[in-house]
Amino acid sequence: MSVIQRVDLGEVEYEVAAKEMTTWVAERTEGEAADRLFLLSHPPVITYGPRTSLADLPAEAAAIPTAAVDRGGFATYHGPGQLVGYLVIDLKRRGVADVVRWVENGLIEALGSLGFPLIRRETPRGASSLVGVWTEDHRKLCSIGMRIRRGITSHGFSINRDPDMSVFHTFTTCGLHDVTMTSLAELAAETGVPVPTDEALRTAVAASLGAA
């Protein structure tokens, strides 16, 4: 199976990335580009999927821009200190039956290699989705929200390396009213494990997802 192409970007405005993603998907659909993993960050923004209740979004006084997006999942924050990964891959060619579980397991492997033991959680019937990557005491570190059209994925995941965690207190994250979000910096302070650099995190994630 061919290796996913790793594409490293810096900080990109969310609206710019969303427009570029349309091009990336079209290129993959038409066979003009290989499977790709885009690694980047965004200036502060809260994105939310179509099922998100407006009551979950921050009050205007929070002064954080919001953006409606065509992916699964609910509201989440993107900002400096966070690694965002957008996967544009052809599931039919890769033989991935459950892309969300594949991403969860890949992120758990990557972060475990950096000294952070993490888990995925099954969602009880009728409960809000627990998709993502969690600590063993059920704090959420990584959010995942994807779209699949004609077998091609888009959007992806975010990993809190060392963002401004106070923003998560201004809205309802991932549709979970009782969730506690955490970061690698917070976990490192608790355990004495070094906070990975942005480059180390990118490299570990890319390796676990088969990207080079």
C-alpha positions as MATLAB code, in Angstrom:
seq = 'MSVIQRVDLGEVEYEVAAKEMTTWVAERTEGEAADRLFLLSHPPVITYGPRTSLADLPAEAAAIPTAAVDRGGFATYHGPGQLVGYLVIDLKRRGVADVVRWVENGLIEALGSLGFPLIRRETPRGASSLVGVWTEDHRKLCSIGMRIRRGITSHGFSINRDPDMSVFHTFTTCGLHDVTMTSLAELAAETGVPVPTDEALRTAVAASLGAA';
ca = [
       0.000    0.000    0.000;
       1.330    3.447   -0.902;
       2.510    5.769    1.834;
       0.307    8.755    2.642;
       2.027   11.990    1.667;
       2.820   14.228    4.635;
       2.263   17.938    3.918;
       3.506   20.350    6.593;
       1.922   23.783    6.740;
       2.247   26.561    9.294;
      -0.575   28.631   10.746;
      -3.389   28.943    8.201;
      -6.610   30.951    8.567;
      -9.474   28.486    8.923;
     -11.442   29.963    6.012;
      -8.384   29.637    3.769;
      -7.830   26.022    4.771;
     -11.506   25.178    4.226;
     -11.353   26.573    0.698;
      -8.103   24.731    0.003;
      -9.626   21.514    1.327;
     -12.231   21.610   -1.431;
      -9.367   21.642   -3.929;
      -7.484   18.871   -2.113;
     -10.570   16.629   -2.182;
     -11.206   17.324   -5.872;
      -7.585   16.496   -6.689;
      -7.834   13.189   -4.833;
     -11.212   12.337   -6.354;
      -9.871   12.895   -9.867;
      -6.670   10.978   -9.147;
      -4.539   14.088   -9.579;
      -2.972   13.752   -6.115;
      -2.008   10.963   -3.743;
      -3.509   10.353   -0.307;
      -2.339   13.238    1.874;
      -2.116   14.226    5.539;
      -1.968   17.995    6.023;
      -0.512   19.134    9.366;
      -1.096   22.750   10.416;
      -2.529   25.102   13.013;
      -5.157   27.839   12.973;
      -5.559   31.252   14.572;
      -8.256   31.153   17.296;
     -11.615   29.915   15.956;
     -14.474   27.706   17.106;
     -15.806   25.430   14.378;
     -19.058   23.523   14.592;
     -20.832   20.824   12.608;
     -24.439   21.050   11.358;
     -25.933   19.182   14.347;
     -24.543   21.683   16.870;
     -27.062   23.517   19.048;
     -26.576   27.275   18.916;
     -26.796   27.200   22.713;
     -23.482   25.319   22.704;
     -21.624   28.196   21.043;
     -19.886   30.985   22.992;
     -21.606   34.250   23.795;
     -20.665   37.197   21.608;
     -18.795   38.634   24.592;
     -16.255   35.844   24.241;
     -15.017   37.573   21.071;
     -13.930   34.288   19.470;
     -14.848   33.869   15.805;
     -17.014   30.888   14.861;
     -17.276   28.961   11.606;
     -19.901   26.468   10.443;
     -18.289   23.415    8.820;
     -19.481   20.428    6.770;
     -18.028   17.672    8.953;
     -19.185   15.333   11.660;
     -18.925   16.318   15.281;
     -20.020   19.349   17.210;
     -18.253   22.515   18.365;
     -14.519   22.528   18.993;
     -11.749   25.089   19.378;
      -8.712   25.546   17.154;
      -5.874   27.878   18.020;
      -2.133   28.338   18.492;
      -0.497   25.524   20.451;
      -2.734   22.923   18.851;
      -1.845   20.534   16.031;
      -4.544   20.055   13.409;
      -4.442   17.206   10.923;
      -6.581   17.046    7.780;
      -6.747   13.678    6.055;
      -7.624   13.534    2.375;
      -7.445    9.843    1.520;
      -9.307    7.358   -0.688;
     -10.806    4.801    1.681;
     -11.616    2.397   -1.150;
      -7.947    2.122   -2.109;
      -6.674    1.926    1.470;
      -9.163   -0.652    2.673;
      -9.962    1.235    5.893;
     -13.386    0.104    7.113;
     -13.746    2.527   10.047;
     -11.656    5.637    9.463;
     -12.549    7.274   12.783;
     -11.395    4.267   14.801;
      -8.278    4.067   12.613;
      -7.473    7.713   13.426;
      -8.192    7.207   17.133;
      -5.859    4.219   17.291;
      -3.185    6.023   15.264;
      -3.216    9.024   17.590;
      -3.109    6.770   20.665;
      -0.062    4.989   19.230;
       1.654    8.280   18.354;
       1.078    9.878   21.733;
       1.995    6.688   23.547;
       5.360    6.755   21.800;
       5.879   10.216   23.293;
       5.134    9.026   26.817;
       1.394    9.733   27.085;
      -0.821    6.646   27.660;
      -4.275    7.361   26.259;
      -7.454    5.497   25.352;
     -10.463    5.549   23.062;
     -13.981    5.197   24.472;
     -17.079    3.421   23.241;
     -20.211    5.572   23.091;
     -23.141    4.128   25.095;
     -26.367    3.751   23.123;
     -28.277    7.031   23.067;
     -25.412    9.043   24.593;
     -23.440   11.913   23.081;
     -20.517   10.756   20.951;
     -17.299    9.940   22.783;
     -15.213    9.858   19.589;
     -11.715   11.185   20.256;
      -8.726   10.359   22.415;
      -8.945   10.440   26.192;
      -6.908   10.049   29.342;
      -7.664    7.039   31.491;
      -9.566    9.302   33.897;
     -11.737   10.515   30.986;
     -10.329   13.922   30.159;
     -10.381   14.629   26.436;
      -7.143   15.455   24.624;
      -7.937   14.987   20.920;
     -11.065   15.807   18.938;
     -11.995   14.121   15.658;
     -14.541   15.296   13.089;
     -14.493   13.985    9.543;
     -16.472   13.999    6.319;
     -16.605   11.209    3.748;
     -17.930   11.789    0.232;
     -17.553    9.277   -2.606;
     -15.070    7.380   -0.467;
     -12.773   10.393   -0.001;
     -12.176   11.758    3.502;
     -11.700   15.359    4.536;
     -11.331   17.304    7.789;
      -9.673   15.275   10.551;
      -8.421   15.802   14.082;
      -6.888   18.213   16.564;
      -4.418   17.553   19.377;
      -4.075   19.976   22.273;
      -0.324   20.363   22.705;
      -0.262   23.640   24.677;
      -3.141   25.911   23.602;
      -5.028   28.462   25.714;
      -7.216   25.993   27.601;
      -9.418   28.733   29.074;
     -11.217   29.035   25.739;
     -12.802   25.619   26.270;
     -14.730   27.086   29.214;
     -16.581   29.553   26.954;
     -18.658   27.003   25.015;
     -19.880   23.394   25.072;
     -17.120   21.271   23.601;
     -18.044   18.364   21.301;
     -21.650   18.433   22.502;
     -20.516   17.146   25.917;
     -21.715   19.392   28.720;
     -19.613   17.730   31.401;
     -16.378   17.166   29.451;
     -13.005   18.264   30.829;
     -10.508   19.090   28.093;
      -6.789   18.722   28.691;
      -3.488   19.264   26.886;
      -0.142   17.553   26.581;
       1.355   20.434   28.564;
      -1.030   19.768   31.468;
      -0.398   16.030   31.351;
       3.351   16.604   31.182;
       3.209   18.792   34.295;
       1.404   15.988   36.132;
       3.730   13.167   35.095;
       7.112   14.788   34.501;
       7.163   13.723   30.862;
       8.564   16.460   28.572;
       6.091   18.392   26.441;
       6.823   17.295   22.862;
       7.816   19.965   20.406;
       5.483   20.714   17.537;
       7.876   18.927   15.168;
       8.149   15.846   17.397;
       4.362   15.653   17.617;
       3.950   16.020   13.858;
       6.521   13.309   13.198;
       4.975   10.851   15.670;
       1.479   11.378   14.300;
       2.575   11.102   10.682;
       4.470    7.883   11.393;
       1.523    6.255   13.168;
      -0.845    7.139   10.327;
       1.557    5.877    7.671;
       2.474    9.302    6.303;
       5.914   10.389    5.120;
];
